Amino acid sequence: MEYVGYFTSVLIGISLGLVGGGGSILTVPVLVYIFGMDAAAATIYSLFIVGSTSAVGSINYFKKGLINIKTALVFGIPSIIGVFITRVFIVPAIPDPVCTLGSFSITKHILLMLLFALLMIGASYSMIRKTTVPNTKGDNHLNYFFIILQGFAVGVVTGMVGAGGGFMIIPALIFMLRLPMKEAIGTSLLIITTNSLLGFFSSAGHIIIQWPFLLLITLFAVAGIFIGIRLSKNIDGAKLKPVFGWFVLAMGIYIILKEAVIK
């Protein structure tokens, strides 16, 4: 099973390299169901894996001039605030068990996995649906209130479940901030990097980190992002998103069934 986990870790990086997000949605399920980690610890490990992998990818896009620093600040600062509040105050305050319904006890592990499953279902919808990318670019008539609000929401999602939130960031950058697709991907990777690594270092002290294992998984994911970046030169990542979206939807439904129904 470990080899399956390593292979899936490569897919995490490939997705990040191709479409600037989506792959991180696999990280927590891989850590929990293949490597047998607790959900709370898996979200912390996921933040490091996703952040480090995105950092490597963002360097490549930065060299090509495909990162909009101004946009990264406008969207990223509220995200950072959301991550910090969530990791430092909200997640540690979640009781374990959360509540008991008859003979069924909702533990912190189950709660986090159910939240993650709902996130996956939401992400799958944004990947499967067909959208028309606007051709215009500029910052006229932008609603900065909603941009800041969405940035904060991405930070909360990242902090709560350890996912980079690329599936939320990319549409916001394209449709709200009018960035071209390639520039949106590069900017997304930078935002994911800062959010995820901040989330990791603000909560890493809560558990004992198995660094050899964490670095090995990260290495596979980093190798995947190099593959994804190379593939992006010949493959339109947007065409692959619906296929990946159906896979994410199936995974989300499986997690709900496993955690809440099949016990």
C-alpha positions as CSV (number, residue, x, y, z in Angstrom):
1,M,0.0,0.0,0.0
2,E,2.9,2.4,0.6
3,Y,3.8,2.2,-3.1
4,V,0.3,3.3,-3.9
5,G,0.7,6.2,-1.5
6,Y,4.0,7.3,-3.2
7,F,2.4,7.0,-6.6
8,T,-0.5,9.1,-5.5
9,S,1.9,11.7,-4.1
10,V,3.3,12.1,-7.5
11,L,-0.2,12.8,-8.9
12,I,-0.6,15.5,-6.3
13,G,2.3,17.4,-7.8
14,I,1.3,16.7,-11.4
15,S,-2.1,18.3,-10.8
16,L,-0.6,21.3,-9.1
17,G,1.8,21.7,-12.0
18,L,-0.9,21.4,-14.6
19,V,-3.8,23.4,-13.2
20,G,-2.4,25.2,-10.1
21,G,-4.6,23.3,-7.7
22,G,-6.7,20.2,-7.2
23,G,-3.9,17.8,-6.3
24,S,-3.7,18.9,-2.7
25,I,-7.3,17.6,-2.3
26,L,-5.8,14.1,-2.4
27,T,-3.1,14.6,0.2
28,V,-5.2,14.1,3.4
29,P,-7.0,11.0,2.1
30,V,-3.7,9.5,1.0
31,L,-2.2,10.1,4.5
32,V,-5.3,8.8,6.3
33,Y,-6.4,5.8,4.3
34,I,-3.1,4.6,2.8
35,F,-0.6,5.6,5.5
36,G,-3.0,5.2,8.4
37,M,-2.6,8.6,10.0
38,D,-5.0,10.4,12.2
39,A,-7.0,13.2,10.4
40,A,-5.7,16.0,12.7
41,A,-2.1,15.0,12.1
42,A,-2.7,14.4,8.4
43,T,-3.9,18.0,8.0
44,I,-0.7,19.3,9.5
45,Y,1.5,17.0,7.3
46,S,-0.6,18.0,4.3
47,L,0.1,21.7,4.8
48,F,3.8,21.1,4.6
49,I,3.6,18.8,1.5
50,V,1.3,21.1,-0.4
51,G,3.2,24.2,0.6
52,S,6.6,22.9,-0.3
53,T,5.4,21.4,-3.6
54,S,3.6,24.7,-4.5
55,A,6.8,26.7,-3.6
56,V,8.8,24.7,-6.1
57,G,6.2,25.2,-8.8
58,S,5.8,28.9,-8.1
59,I,9.6,29.5,-8.7
60,N,9.2,28.2,-12.2
61,Y,6.3,30.4,-12.9
62,F,8.0,33.4,-11.3
63,K,11.0,33.0,-13.7
64,K,8.6,33.2,-16.6
65,G,6.9,36.3,-15.2
66,L,3.6,34.5,-14.6
67,I,3.1,35.6,-11.0
68,N,1.1,38.8,-10.3
69,I,2.6,40.0,-7.0
70,K,-0.1,42.7,-6.5
71,T,-2.9,40.2,-6.9
72,A,-1.1,37.7,-4.6
73,L,-1.0,40.4,-1.9
74,V,-4.6,41.5,-2.3
75,F,-5.9,37.9,-2.2
76,G,-3.1,36.4,-0.1
77,I,-3.0,38.6,3.0
78,P,-6.7,37.8,4.0
79,S,-5.9,34.2,3.3
80,I,-2.9,34.3,5.7
81,I,-5.1,35.8,8.4
82,G,-7.7,33.1,7.8
83,V,-5.1,30.4,8.1
84,F,-3.6,31.8,11.3
85,I,-6.9,32.2,13.1
86,T,-8.0,28.7,12.1
87,R,-4.8,26.9,13.0
88,V,-4.0,28.8,16.2
89,F,-7.5,29.2,17.7
90,I,-10.2,27.2,15.9
91,V,-8.7,23.7,15.3
92,P,-7.2,23.4,18.8
93,A,-10.5,24.3,20.3
94,I,-12.4,21.5,18.6
95,P,-13.3,18.9,21.4
96,D,-12.8,15.2,21.0
97,P,-15.3,13.7,20.8
98,V,-17.3,16.6,19.3
99,C,-20.7,15.2,20.2
100,T,-22.5,11.9,20.7
101,L,-25.7,11.0,18.8
102,G,-27.1,7.9,20.5
103,S,-24.5,5.1,20.0
104,F,-22.7,7.1,17.3
105,S,-19.9,9.3,18.5
106,I,-18.6,12.1,16.2
107,T,-14.9,12.3,17.0
108,K,-12.6,15.1,15.9
109,H,-11.2,12.7,13.3
110,I,-14.6,12.0,11.8
111,L,-15.5,15.7,11.8
112,L,-12.4,16.7,9.9
113,M,-12.8,13.9,7.4
114,L,-16.5,14.7,6.8
115,L,-15.6,18.4,6.3
116,F,-12.9,17.3,3.9
117,A,-15.4,15.1,2.0
118,L,-17.7,18.1,1.6
119,L,-14.8,20.2,0.4
120,M,-14.0,17.5,-2.2
121,I,-17.6,17.5,-3.4
122,G,-17.5,21.3,-3.7
123,A,-14.2,21.2,-5.5
124,S,-15.4,18.5,-7.9
125,Y,-18.3,20.7,-9.0
126,S,-15.9,23.6,-9.8
127,M,-13.8,21.2,-11.8
128,I,-16.6,19.4,-13.7
129,R,-18.7,22.4,-14.7
130,K,-17.9,24.1,-18.0
131,T,-16.9,27.8,-17.8
132,T,-15.9,30.4,-20.3
133,V,-12.6,32.1,-19.4
134,P,-12.9,35.9,-19.9
135,N,-10.4,37.5,-22.3
136,T,-10.3,40.9,-20.7
137,K,-7.7,41.9,-18.2
138,G,-7.6,44.8,-15.7
139,D,-8.7,45.9,-12.3
140,N,-11.6,48.2,-13.2
141,H,-14.8,47.8,-11.3
142,L,-13.4,45.0,-9.1
143,N,-15.3,44.2,-5.9
144,Y,-12.4,44.2,-3.5
145,F,-14.7,43.4,-0.6
146,F,-15.7,40.0,-2.1
147,I,-12.1,39.4,-3.2
148,I,-10.9,39.9,0.4
149,L,-13.8,37.8,1.8
150,Q,-13.0,34.9,-0.6
151,G,-9.3,35.2,0.3
152,F,-10.2,34.9,4.0
153,A,-12.5,31.9,3.2
154,V,-9.7,30.2,1.3
155,G,-7.4,30.7,4.4
156,V,-10.0,29.1,6.7
157,V,-10.4,26.1,4.4
158,T,-6.6,25.7,4.2
159,G,-6.2,25.9,7.9
160,M,-9.1,23.6,8.7
161,V,-8.5,20.6,6.4
162,G,-4.9,21.1,5.1
163,A,-5.9,21.6,1.4
164,G,-4.4,24.4,-0.6
165,G,-7.7,25.7,-1.9
166,G,-6.5,26.1,-5.5
167,F,-10.0,25.1,-6.7
168,M,-11.3,28.3,-5.0
169,I,-8.3,30.5,-5.8
170,I,-8.1,29.9,-9.6
171,P,-11.7,30.9,-10.4
172,A,-11.4,33.9,-8.2
173,L,-8.2,35.1,-9.9
174,I,-9.7,34.5,-13.4
175,F,-13.2,35.8,-13.0
176,M,-12.8,38.4,-10.2
177,L,-9.3,39.7,-10.9
178,R,-9.2,39.1,-14.7
179,L,-5.9,37.2,-14.8
180,P,-5.0,35.0,-17.8
181,M,-5.0,31.3,-17.0
182,K,-1.3,30.8,-16.9
183,E,-0.8,33.8,-14.7
184,A,-3.6,32.7,-12.4
185,I,-2.0,29.3,-12.0
186,G,1.4,30.9,-11.0
187,T,-0.2,33.3,-8.6
188,S,-2.3,30.6,-7.1
189,L,0.8,28.5,-6.4
190,L,2.4,31.4,-4.6
191,I,-0.8,32.0,-2.5
192,I,-1.0,28.3,-1.7
193,T,2.7,28.3,-0.7
194,T,2.3,31.1,1.9
195,N,-1.0,29.8,3.3
196,S,0.1,26.2,3.6
197,L,3.6,26.8,5.1
198,L,2.2,29.3,7.6
199,G,-0.4,26.8,8.6
200,F,2.2,24.1,9.1
201,F,4.6,26.1,11.2
202,S,1.9,27.6,13.3
203,S,0.6,24.1,14.3
204,A,3.6,21.8,13.9
205,G,4.4,22.1,17.7
206,H,1.2,20.2,18.5
207,I,2.5,16.8,17.3
208,I,5.8,15.0,16.8
209,I,6.8,15.3,13.2
210,Q,8.2,12.2,11.5
211,W,10.5,14.2,9.3
212,P,12.0,11.3,7.2
213,F,8.5,10.2,6.2
214,L,7.2,13.7,5.6
215,L,10.2,14.7,3.5
216,L,9.9,11.5,1.4
217,I,6.3,12.1,0.6
218,T,7.1,15.8,-0.2
219,L,9.9,14.6,-2.5
220,F,7.5,12.5,-4.6
221,A,5.0,15.4,-4.8
222,V,7.8,17.8,-5.9
223,A,8.8,15.3,-8.6
224,G,5.2,15.3,-9.7
225,I,5.0,19.1,-10.1
226,F,8.0,19.1,-12.4
227,I,6.2,16.5,-14.5
228,G,3.0,18.6,-14.4
229,I,4.9,21.7,-15.5
230,R,6.5,19.9,-18.4
231,L,3.1,18.3,-19.4
232,S,1.5,21.8,-19.3
233,K,3.6,22.8,-22.3
234,N,1.7,20.2,-24.4
235,I,-1.5,19.5,-22.5
236,D,-4.3,21.9,-21.8
237,G,-4.9,21.4,-18.0
238,A,-8.4,22.8,-18.3
239,K,-9.4,19.8,-20.5
240,L,-8.2,17.4,-17.8
241,K,-10.1,19.1,-14.9
242,P,-13.5,17.5,-15.5
243,V,-11.9,14.0,-15.5
244,F,-10.1,14.8,-12.2
245,G,-13.3,16.4,-10.9
246,W,-15.3,13.1,-11.3
247,F,-12.5,11.3,-9.5
248,V,-12.5,13.8,-6.6
249,L,-16.3,13.5,-6.4
250,A,-16.1,9.7,-6.1
251,M,-13.5,10.1,-3.4
252,G,-15.6,12.6,-1.4
253,I,-18.6,10.2,-1.5
254,Y,-16.4,7.3,-0.4
255,I,-15.1,9.3,2.6
256,I,-18.7,10.1,3.7
257,L,-19.8,6.5,3.4
258,K,-16.7,5.2,5.2
259,E,-16.7,7.7,8.1
260,A,-20.5,8.0,8.7
261,V,-22.1,4.9,7.2
262,I,-19.7,1.9,6.9
263,K,-18.3,1.5,10.4
